[in-house]
Amino acid sequence: VDPYPTPPHVRKHRNPVIFRTAGHPPQPKVCPTLRQKSKFSRASETLMVKATTPQFSKKKPSDEELKSMGVKQWPIWTCGKSVFDWHYSEKETCYLLEGDVTVTDSKSGEKISFGAGDLVEFAEGLGCVWDVRVPVKKHYKFG
């Protein structure tokens, strides 16, 4: 069912698409340079491309940052050398105590490598492949 049905007086016009979008919320467009779906926002009149959102980030936190986040109270997860697929149904933040890992985004192919002392965030909805080269021990928190 079309949420924005074409009014009867427009259906007779040669190009009803021109009139159909007038007064209705913007429809998803295709960015010609990126060839990816994006959404045009009337309020800010900017083009927002969904694909540019980073799926993971990494940093070396200070001891103060770790303490303020309560990292030492988070559960611990361990894993031996392995390669496996993973999907994040919600955001995860983790702090590596031991190990060496490369995670590859299944859609974009983008990679991130991290090890002991790194604080890493994974976005909700990320599908990826974990390559654990050195056994891992990490604190983690979902949400």
Disulfide bonds with the S-S distance in Angstrom:
none
